[in-house]
């Protein structure tokens, strides 16, 4: 089991690395995280919802994602409540006290899921959550030491040294652990180190002297790893970092693309939302060397240096569409976006899932399934009005993987849907075309997964992962280039996790004492 001294210590990536290493060494391996709190989720082949990190870890094992790999998923709906998802299906929205009472029931589902995986695979690599030393949470823990005890799993405690305070975190965590928890803790891993590792020697020795636990390795900082970020904070930091550098530099573009300079790059703005979900929808755009992807948090962020117009503005998914729409209005971002969209030479505006819903005329959530918004007691609000569509939220949640055809180009795209809402044209019959709502993405059954206006400049769809399809992604970027009279680029940049996972495994294998890890496993 890999636990961390804090959230974002690198647990998810280390678990993915160990999964790929063990797979490379001929073992049947599966990932597991008892409880994940994340708005970044994925749909399994049988239509269940799990954390995106566990889907990445499943890919490291070359397995299809399975709901048992993340039996409890919590999707925050506000500051004090979450949608509770058990084995991939929503159970209820609960506030903190309600969920604490429900936790024994959740833990039974957790233990059953783990036991089934453990019976099917040689090794299960478990990920913890947050810190095992949160003394106010220990009494009802189901994800850290309580899970390690059930699985009889030795624990490696990871710390992110890049953020500072690493040794205080390790020793402080040790001091707050109870005796039985210390027995499960096998040792430490320093993660994301930059520089000469020999400078750490005295600190490693002193930490081991104080705790009696060894270090299993020092993992270096890995730039531009190319794997989905686990949380939105990391994603936004990465987007800001790359935008500041002027290009994305992800992957290994060929010589025909490598010369795309700052002046030739298209400027794509991702609107920040407090409850942003499935932000990894835009990772593929970061892989293109002629795309600068940056995050807008204030109205002035929409424009570039000197007030330059962006080439595209993207509205991401949201766990609480009405609340995030209200925030856009209160912050002034909505007004600024509408001002840009009204310009004859304004940017392309596109929305995915919740962002698609916001582009419409109206959103109704009369049953409160998507969370409540103060000032909208009936659960309804006008949208941005850029597309002539309306959304009605329903209790049934759509969870499915699907393909679609982009009608303008005929290109095939693939991805997954995660939403409560049903969105239809306001023009009359379902799917009817108007100048401000023409079907843009067709599902295999003939249904409509997205709409665009008559110009094609405003569009939205329900398909998470729509940009993962290389030909469609390249068409989208080339359409932005054409608006600036730039020549198209023929081939999409390489995008995919296989090469990144192998690279990660190589780095971590070299950094960790894998003999000691195998000894912990009794192998």
TIZAVO-181659 format. One line per field, with one value per residue (C-alpha): residue number from 1; x, y, z; residue in three letters. Coordinates in nm, 2 decimals. Example, Ala and Ser with C-alpha at 12.3 -4.5 7.8 and 13.67 -1.06 7.14 Angstrom:
# residues 2
n [1_2]
X [1.23_1.37]
Y [-0.45_-0.11]
Z [0.78_0.71]
res [ala_ser]
# end
This chain:
# residues 523
n [1_2_3_4_5_6_7_8_9_10_11_12_13_14_15_16_17_18_19_20_21_22_23_24_25_26_27_28_29_30_31_32_33_34_35_36_37_38_39_40_41_42_43_44_45_46_47_48_49_50_51_52_53_54_55_56_57_58_59_60_61_62_63_64_65_66_67_68_69_70_71_72_73_74_75_76_77_78_79_80_81_82_83_84_85_86_87_88_89_90_91_92_93_94_95_96_97_98_99_100_101_102_103_104_105_106_107_108_109_110_111_112_113_114_115_116_117_118_119_120_121_122_123_124_125_126_127_128_129_130_131_132_133_134_135_136_137_138_139_140_141_142_143_144_145_146_147_148_149_150_151_152_153_154_155_156_157_158_159_160_161_162_163_164_165_166_167_168_169_170_171_172_173_174_175_176_177_178_179_180_181_182_183_184_185_186_187_188_189_190_191_192_193_194_195_196_197_198_199_200_201_202_203_204_205_206_207_208_209_210_211_212_213_214_215_216_217_218_219_220_221_222_223_224_225_226_227_228_229_230_231_232_233_234_235_236_237_238_239_240_241_242_243_244_245_246_247_248_249_250_251_252_253_254_255_256_257_258_259_260_261_262_263_264_265_266_267_268_269_270_271_272_273_274_275_276_277_278_279_280_281_282_283_284_285_286_287_288_289_290_291_292_293_294_295_296_297_298_299_300_301_302_303_304_305_306_307_308_309_310_311_312_313_314_315_316_317_318_319_320_321_322_323_324_325_326_327_328_329_330_331_332_333_334_335_336_337_338_339_340_341_342_343_344_345_346_347_348_349_350_351_352_353_354_355_356_357_358_359_360_361_362_363_364_365_366_367_368_369_370_371_372_373_374_375_376_377_378_379_380_381_382_383_384_385_386_387_388_389_390_391_392_393_394_395_396_397_398_399_400_401_402_403_404_405_406_407_408_409_410_411_412_413_414_415_416_417_418_419_420_421_422_423_424_425_426_427_428_429_430_431_432_433_434_435_436_437_438_439_440_441_442_443_444_445_446_447_448_449_450_451_452_453_454_455_456_457_458_459_460_461_462_463_464_465_466_467_468_469_470_471_472_473_474_475_476_477_478_479_480_481_482_483_484_485_486_487_488_489_490_491_492_493_494_495_496_497_498_499_500_501_502_503_504_505_506_507_508_509_510_511_512_513_514_515_516_517_518_519_520_521_522_523]
X [0.00_0.12_0.00_0.10_0.18_-0.06_-0.30_-0.11_0.20_0.22_0.05_-0.16_0.15_0.36_0.08_0.06_0.44_0.44_0.15_0.34_0.67_0.50_0.32_0.65_0.79_0.52_0.27_-0.10_-0.16_-0.46_-0.49_-0.73_-0.84_-1.11_-1.24_-1.16_-1.29_-1.27_-1.47_-1.25_-1.41_-1.42_-1.68_-1.61_-1.72_-2.03_-2.14_-2.01_-1.82_-1.48_-1.20_-1.00_-0.68_-0.79_-0.87_-0.51_-0.38_-0.58_-0.42_-0.08_-0.19_-0.33_-0.67_-1.02_-1.12_-1.34_-1.57_-1.41_-1.09_-1.25_-1.56_-1.64_-1.63_-1.73_-1.81_-1.84_-2.16_-2.08_-1.86_-2.02_-2.18_-2.10_-2.27_-2.18_-2.11_-2.08_-1.94_-1.99_-2.35_-2.48_-2.65_-2.74_-2.62_-2.49_-2.36_-2.05_-2.24_-2.47_-2.17_-1.99_-2.29_-2.30_-1.93_-1.96_-2.19_-1.95_-1.66_-1.83_-1.86_-1.49_-1.38_-1.58_-1.44_-1.08_-1.12_-1.25_-0.96_-0.71_-0.85_-0.81_-0.47_-0.11_-0.07_-0.31_-0.14_-0.35_-0.36_-0.44_-0.60_-0.48_-0.28_-0.31_-0.23_-0.55_-0.64_-0.99_-1.07_-0.91_-1.21_-1.40_-1.11_-1.18_-0.91_-0.57_-0.45_-0.79_-0.77_-0.40_-0.50_-0.78_-0.55_-0.25_-0.06_0.28_0.27_0.51_0.46_0.53_0.61_0.65_0.98_0.93_0.69_0.92_0.89_0.92_1.12_0.89_0.59_0.74_0.85_0.53_0.31_0.51_0.45_0.08_0.04_-0.07_0.13_-0.05_-0.03_0.34_0.37_0.21_0.44_0.74_0.92_0.94_0.96_1.08_0.90_0.96_1.32_1.52_1.90_2.18_2.03_2.36_2.27_1.99_2.20_2.21_1.84_1.76_1.98_1.82_1.47_1.54_1.70_1.39_1.14_1.33_1.20_1.42_1.38_1.29_1.41_1.42_1.21_1.31_1.08_0.95_0.86_0.58_0.49_0.19_-0.05_-0.39_-0.37_-0.55_-0.69_-0.78_-0.51_-0.23_-0.40_-0.44_-0.08_0.05_-0.16_-0.04_0.32_0.30_0.11_0.38_0.65_0.46_0.40_0.30_0.60_0.42_0.52_0.78_0.65_0.81_1.03_0.73_0.56_0.86_0.92_0.57_0.68_0.50_0.36_0.22_0.05_-0.32_-0.44_-0.70_-0.85_-1.01_-1.26_-1.20_-1.50_-1.51_-1.66_-1.47_-1.50_-1.32_-1.06_-0.85_-1.08_-0.82_-0.50_-0.49_-0.49_-0.19_-0.01_-0.03_0.29_0.10_-0.16_-0.12_-0.37_-0.42_-0.67_-0.90_-1.02_-1.11_-1.27_-0.94_-0.78_-1.00_-0.79_-0.42_-0.13_-0.23_-0.60_-0.55_-0.85_-0.81_-0.87_-1.10_-1.27_-1.36_-1.62_-1.54_-1.77_-1.91_-2.05_-2.29_-2.38_-2.62_-2.39_-2.09_-2.31_-2.40_-2.03_-1.95_-2.21_-2.10_-1.74_-1.80_-1.67_-2.01_-2.05_-1.69_-1.74_-2.07_-1.89_-1.62_-1.87_-2.07_-1.77_-1.77_-1.41_-1.46_-1.33_-1.47_-1.67_-1.71_-1.85_-1.82_-2.10_-2.18_-2.01_-2.24_-2.54_-2.43_-2.42_-2.80_-3.10_-3.21_-3.12_-3.38_-3.31_-3.65_-3.55_-3.22_-3.02_-2.73_-2.71_-2.90_-2.81_-2.91_-3.14_-3.27_-3.51_-3.69_-3.37_-3.38_-3.18_-3.12_-2.81_-2.57_-2.80_-2.53_-2.71_-3.09_-3.10_-3.25_-3.14_-3.36_-3.19_-3.33_-3.27_-3.13_-2.76_-2.63_-2.31_-2.20_-1.90_-1.99_-1.88_-2.01_-1.97_-1.89_-2.14_-1.94_-1.64_-1.76_-1.49_-1.54_-1.48_-1.51_-1.55_-1.79_-2.10_-2.15_-2.45_-2.79_-2.93_-3.11_-3.04_-3.27_-3.31_-3.56_-3.67_-3.96_-3.92_-3.62_-3.31_-3.48_-3.23_-3.24_-2.97_-2.86_-2.89_-2.79_-2.70_-2.32_-2.25_-2.46_-2.47_-2.47_-2.84_-2.92_-2.95_-2.78_-2.48_-2.41_-2.52_-2.36_-2.48_-2.51_-2.15_-2.00_-1.82_-2.03_-2.07_-2.11_-2.14_-2.18_-1.88_-1.59_-1.27_-1.38_-1.04_-0.86_-0.93_-0.63_-0.80_-1.08_-0.83_-0.61_-0.92_-1.02_-0.68_-0.64_-0.98_-0.84_-0.52_-0.73_-0.91_-0.57_-0.46_-0.21_-0.13_-0.28_-0.06_-0.13_-0.08_-0.19_0.07_0.12_-0.12_-0.17_-0.06_0.14_0.47_0.42_0.35_0.66_0.87_0.73_0.80_1.16_1.23_1.06_1.23_1.57_1.48_1.32_1.48_1.27_1.43_1.31_0.96_0.95_1.07_0.77_0.54_0.71_0.81]
Y [0.00_0.35_0.62_0.99_1.25_1.48_1.50_1.54_1.37_1.16_0.84_0.79_0.81_0.58_0.32_0.34_0.30_0.00_-0.16_-0.12_-0.25_-0.56_-0.62_-0.60_-0.85_-1.10_-1.07_-1.03_-0.70_-0.47_-0.13_-0.05_0.26_0.21_0.56_0.85_1.20_1.35_1.52_1.36_1.03_0.76_0.52_0.14_-0.08_-0.19_0.17_0.23_0.53_0.53_0.78_0.88_0.79_0.43_0.41_0.53_0.27_0.00_0.11_0.06_-0.30_-0.33_-0.39_-0.25_-0.03_-0.21_-0.06_-0.28_-0.09_0.21_0.09_0.43_0.75_1.08_1.37_1.69_1.89_2.18_2.27_2.01_1.75_1.49_1.24_0.90_0.64_0.27_0.02_0.27_0.36_0.67_0.59_0.94_1.29_1.31_1.57_1.49_1.37_1.15_0.99_0.92_0.72_0.54_0.46_0.11_0.01_0.15_-0.03_-0.36_-0.29_-0.19_-0.51_-0.73_-0.55_-0.59_-0.95_-1.04_-0.86_-1.02_-1.36_-1.30_-1.13_-1.20_-0.85_-0.57_-0.23_-0.01_0.37_0.56_0.90_1.23_1.14_0.85_1.10_1.30_1.22_1.37_1.12_0.80_0.67_0.62_0.56_0.32_0.41_0.43_0.22_0.04_-0.07_-0.17_-0.38_-0.56_-0.63_-0.71_-0.48_-0.33_0.05_0.28_0.64_0.89_1.26_1.53_1.69_1.95_2.14_2.15_2.03_1.66_1.53_1.71_1.55_1.20_1.22_1.41_1.14_0.87_1.04_1.05_0.69_0.43_0.12_-0.11_0.15_0.18_-0.20_-0.17_0.11_-0.05_0.26_0.59_0.72_1.07_1.18_1.46_1.54_1.78_1.79_1.58_1.30_1.27_1.60_1.41_1.15_1.31_1.38_1.02_0.88_1.11_1.03_0.65_0.70_0.87_0.62_0.30_0.28_0.28_0.48_0.27_0.53_0.89_0.94_1.23_1.50_1.38_1.68_1.66_1.30_1.30_1.12_1.26_1.48_1.34_1.68_2.01_2.20_2.01_2.04_2.41_2.46_2.25_2.46_2.78_2.66_2.56_2.87_3.08_2.90_2.98_2.62_2.28_2.07_1.74_1.43_1.41_1.60_1.54_1.79_1.92_2.04_2.11_2.45_2.59_2.90_3.12_3.36_3.07_2.89_2.92_3.05_2.83_2.94_2.70_2.88_2.78_2.65_2.60_2.25_2.17_1.80_1.58_1.85_1.57_1.62_1.88_1.69_1.60_1.96_2.02_1.76_1.97_2.18_2.47_2.50_2.73_2.61_2.85_2.89_3.19_3.28_3.65_3.84_3.99_3.65_3.57_3.80_3.76_4.00_4.35_4.25_4.01_3.79_3.42_3.17_2.95_2.95_2.62_2.56_2.23_1.99_2.07_1.87_2.15_2.32_2.58_2.68_2.72_2.91_3.15_3.19_3.28_3.55_3.68_3.69_3.88_3.60_3.53_3.89_3.90_3.57_3.69_4.01_3.81_3.57_3.86_4.00_3.91_3.79_3.65_3.31_2.97_2.88_2.52_2.34_1.98_1.83_2.09_2.35_2.25_2.28_2.63_2.74_2.69_2.90_2.74_2.48_2.32_2.11_2.09_1.78_1.92_1.62_1.85_2.04_2.36_2.72_3.00_3.24_2.97_2.78_2.61_2.48_2.67_2.95_3.10_2.98_3.19_3.18_3.10_2.79_2.74_2.44_2.37_2.12_1.94_1.75_1.41_1.16_0.90_0.94_0.86_0.65_0.51_0.48_0.56_0.67_0.96_1.12_1.48_1.59_1.88_1.66_1.30_1.22_0.96_1.04_0.82_0.88_0.86_1.04_1.12_1.35_1.38_1.63_1.58_1.86_1.93_2.19_2.47_2.47_2.23_1.85_1.68_1.73_1.99_2.22_2.60_2.85_2.85_2.48_2.24_1.87_1.86_1.51_1.20_0.90_0.55_0.51_0.84_1.05_1.39_1.42_1.79_2.10_2.39_2.72_2.79_2.92_2.63_2.88_2.79_2.42_2.18_1.81_1.55_1.34_1.35_1.27_1.42_1.57_1.24_1.14_1.26_1.35_1.54_1.72_1.82_1.94_2.15_2.31_2.36_2.53_2.78_2.82_2.89_3.17_3.33_3.25_2.99_2.68_2.36_2.09_1.74_1.50_1.52_1.50_1.16_1.12_0.82_0.68_0.37_0.54_0.76_0.46_0.28_0.59_0.63_0.27_0.30_0.61_0.46_0.12_0.29_0.50_0.24_-0.06_-0.31_-0.60_-0.46_-0.41_-0.77_-0.88_-0.70_-0.90_-1.22_-1.27]
Z [0.00_-0.08_0.16_0.17_0.43_0.25_-0.05_-0.38_-0.24_-0.56_-0.43_-0.75_-0.98_-0.75_-0.75_-1.13_-1.15_-0.92_-1.12_-1.44_-1.29_-1.15_-1.48_-1.66_-1.42_-1.52_-1.23_-1.25_-1.08_-1.01_-0.84_-0.56_-0.37_-0.11_-0.12_-0.35_-0.33_-0.68_-0.95_-1.21_-1.29_-1.56_-1.68_-1.68_-1.97_-1.77_-1.71_-1.36_-1.24_-1.07_-1.00_-1.30_-1.12_-1.08_-1.45_-1.52_-1.28_-1.45_-1.78_-1.61_-1.55_-1.90_-1.76_-1.82_-1.53_-1.28_-1.02_-0.76_-0.80_-0.64_-0.45_-0.29_-0.49_-0.34_-0.57_-0.38_-0.45_-0.22_0.08_0.31_0.10_-0.17_-0.40_-0.26_-0.53_-0.42_-0.67_-0.95_-0.89_-0.70_-0.37_-0.23_-0.17_0.19_0.42_0.63_0.94_0.73_0.55_0.87_0.99_0.66_0.66_0.82_0.53_0.28_0.44_0.40_0.03_0.03_0.19_-0.04_-0.34_-0.22_-0.13_-0.47_-0.65_-0.41_-0.50_-0.87_-0.89_-0.77_-0.63_-0.55_-0.51_-0.28_-0.27_0.04_0.06_0.22_0.53_0.78_1.06_1.06_1.42_1.38_1.11_1.24_1.43_1.10_0.86_0.58_0.33_0.51_0.80_0.85_0.49_0.52_0.83_0.64_0.35_0.57_0.34_0.43_0.38_0.20_0.32_0.04_0.08_-0.18_-0.11_-0.38_-0.16_0.14_0.50_0.39_0.69_0.94_0.77_0.79_1.15_1.25_1.08_1.26_1.60_1.54_1.45_1.70_1.78_1.54_1.26_1.31_1.27_0.92_0.81_0.63_0.52_0.34_-0.02_-0.10_-0.41_-0.67_-0.57_-0.78_-0.75_-0.60_-0.39_-0.19_-0.02_0.15_0.33_0.68_0.68_0.57_0.84_1.11_1.00_1.02_1.36_1.49_1.34_1.29_0.94_0.62_0.30_0.00_-0.25_-0.37_-0.68_-0.90_-1.03_-1.37_-1.59_-1.85_-1.75_-1.98_-1.74_-1.63_-1.32_-1.01_-0.89_-1.05_-0.85_-1.01_-1.35_-1.33_-1.20_-1.50_-1.75_-1.60_-1.61_-1.97_-2.08_-1.91_-2.11_-2.43_-2.55_-2.42_-2.50_-2.41_-2.60_-2.87_-3.17_-3.51_-3.69_-3.89_-3.57_-3.35_-3.50_-3.40_-3.21_-2.97_-3.24_-3.44_-3.15_-3.10_-2.77_-2.60_-2.27_-2.02_-1.79_-1.43_-1.23_-0.85_-0.91_-1.23_-1.32_-1.57_-1.65_-1.81_-2.11_-2.22_-2.17_-2.53_-2.64_-2.41_-2.62_-2.94_-2.97_-3.14_-2.86_-2.56_-2.30_-2.01_-1.73_-1.68_-1.33_-1.38_-1.67_-1.77_-1.81_-2.11_-2.33_-2.40_-2.37_-2.49_-2.49_-2.77_-2.85_-2.76_-3.04_-2.83_-2.49_-2.33_-2.06_-1.88_-1.69_-1.35_-1.06_-0.98_-1.31_-1.16_-0.88_-1.12_-1.36_-1.08_-1.00_-1.36_-1.34_-1.00_-1.11_-1.43_-1.64_-1.80_-1.91_-2.05_-2.23_-2.39_-2.50_-2.68_-2.83_-2.98_-3.17_-3.54_-3.51_-3.16_-3.04_-3.08_-2.76_-2.68_-2.37_-2.25_-2.04_-1.77_-1.99_-2.27_-2.05_-1.95_-2.32_-2.35_-2.29_-1.96_-1.70_-1.48_-1.17_-1.00_-0.81_-0.68_-0.82_-0.92_-0.60_-0.48_-0.55_-0.32_-0.49_-0.72_-0.49_-0.78_-0.92_-1.24_-1.40_-1.75_-1.93_-2.12_-2.42_-2.68_-2.80_-2.84_-2.62_-2.28_-2.01_-1.76_-1.48_-1.39_-1.11_-1.34_-1.41_-1.75_-1.73_-2.06_-2.29_-2.65_-2.99_-3.20_-3.54_-3.58_-3.84_-3.99_-4.07_-4.05_-3.81_-3.54_-3.18_-2.87_-2.50_-2.21_-2.07_-1.70_-1.65_-1.50_-1.76_-2.09_-2.33_-2.63_-2.89_-2.81_-3.17_-3.11_-3.16_-2.99_-3.21_-3.44_-3.61_-3.57_-3.66_-3.30_-3.24_-3.51_-3.42_-3.42_-3.28_-3.37_-3.15_-3.30_-3.23_-3.41_-3.10_-3.06_-2.82_-2.90_-3.08_-3.26_-3.40_-3.77_-3.79_-3.60_-3.38_-3.07_-2.99_-2.70_-2.64_-2.37_-2.47_-2.22_-2.40_-2.73_-2.79_-2.74_-3.10_-3.29_-3.63_-3.46_-3.22_-3.52_-3.71_-3.42_-3.38_-3.76_-3.77_-3.51_-3.72_-4.03_-3.86_-3.82_-4.18_-4.05_-4.26_-4.12_-3.97_-4.11_-3.82_-3.46_-3.19_-3.02_-2.73_-2.51_-2.18_-2.28_-2.35_-2.04_-1.82_-1.94_-1.89_-1.54_-1.46_-1.58_-1.36_-1.05_-1.09_-1.10_-0.79_-0.56_-0.40_-0.58_-0.41_-0.08_-0.23_-0.35_0.00_0.15_-0.09_0.00_-0.36]
res [unk_unk_unk_unk_unk_unk_unk_unk_unk_unk_unk_unk_unk_unk_unk_unk_unk_unk_unk_unk_unk_unk_unk_unk_unk_unk_unk_unk_unk_unk_unk_unk_unk_unk_unk_unk_unk_unk_unk_unk_unk_unk_unk_unk_unk_unk_unk_unk_unk_unk_unk_unk_unk_unk_unk_unk_unk_unk_unk_unk_unk_unk_unk_unk_unk_unk_unk_unk_unk_unk_unk_unk_unk_unk_unk_unk_unk_unk_unk_unk_unk_unk_unk_unk_unk_unk_unk_unk_unk_unk_unk_unk_unk_unk_unk_unk_unk_unk_unk_unk_unk_unk_unk_unk_unk_unk_unk_unk_unk_unk_unk_unk_unk_unk_unk_unk_unk_unk_unk_unk_unk_unk_unk_unk_unk_unk_unk_unk_unk_unk_unk_unk_unk_unk_unk_unk_unk_unk_unk_unk_unk_unk_unk_unk_unk_unk_unk_unk_unk_unk_unk_unk_unk_unk_unk_unk_unk_unk_unk_unk_unk_unk_unk_unk_unk_unk_unk_unk_unk_unk_unk_unk_unk_unk_unk_unk_unk_unk_unk_unk_unk_unk_unk_unk_unk_unk_unk_unk_unk_unk_unk_unk_unk_unk_unk_unk_unk_unk_unk_unk_unk_unk_unk_unk_unk_unk_unk_unk_unk_unk_unk_unk_unk_unk_unk_unk_unk_unk_unk_unk_unk_unk_unk_unk_unk_unk_unk_unk_unk_unk_unk_unk_unk_unk_unk_unk_unk_unk_unk_unk_unk_unk_unk_unk_unk_unk_unk_unk_unk_unk_unk_unk_unk_unk_unk_unk_unk_unk_unk_unk_unk_unk_unk_unk_unk_unk_unk_unk_unk_unk_unk_unk_unk_unk_unk_unk_unk_unk_unk_unk_unk_unk_unk_unk_unk_unk_unk_unk_unk_unk_unk_unk_unk_unk_unk_unk_unk_unk_unk_unk_unk_unk_unk_unk_unk_unk_unk_unk_unk_unk_unk_unk_unk_unk_unk_unk_unk_unk_unk_unk_unk_unk_unk_unk_unk_unk_unk_unk_unk_unk_unk_unk_unk_unk_unk_unk_unk_unk_unk_unk_unk_unk_unk_unk_unk_unk_unk_unk_unk_unk_unk_unk_unk_unk_unk_unk_unk_unk_unk_unk_unk_unk_unk_unk_unk_unk_unk_unk_unk_unk_unk_unk_unk_unk_unk_unk_unk_unk_unk_unk_unk_unk_unk_unk_unk_unk_unk_unk_unk_unk_unk_unk_unk_unk_unk_unk_unk_unk_unk_unk_unk_unk_unk_unk_unk_unk_unk_unk_unk_unk_unk_unk_unk_unk_unk_unk_unk_unk_unk_unk_unk_unk_unk_unk_unk_unk_unk_unk_unk_unk_unk_unk_unk_unk_unk_unk_unk_unk_unk_unk_unk_unk_unk_unk_unk_unk_unk_unk_unk_unk_unk_unk_unk_unk_unk_unk_unk_unk_unk_unk_unk_unk_unk_unk_unk_unk_unk_unk_unk_unk_unk_unk_unk_unk_unk_unk_unk_unk_unk_unk_unk_unk_unk_unk_unk_unk_unk_unk_unk_unk_unk_unk_unk_unk_unk_unk_unk_unk_unk_unk_unk_unk_unk_unk_unk_unk_unk_unk_unk_unk_unk_unk_unk_unk_unk_unk_unk_unk_unk_unk_unk_unk_unk]
# end
